[in-house]
Amino acid sequence: MKTNKSYTKRIRVTKKGKLVARAPGQDHFNAKERGRTKGVKKRGQTLMNVPKAIRRRFLSTVSK
């Protein structure tokens, strides 16, 4: 089975094996946002409940 490359490009695996992705909705129309909101959007979000089957299917090259 092939790895979903577009999915792997959006997710980063930390040293301890956690999956981190960008927060959605931060690409444009941010000029009116408060500074605090912009800062929160810059941080990555930890993906907590990703089943092992999905992790294996989409991230077979990234996670081992």
Secondary structure by P-SEA (a helix, b strand, c coil): cccaaaaaaaccccccbbbbbcccccccccccccaaaaaaaabbbbbccccaaaaaaccccccc
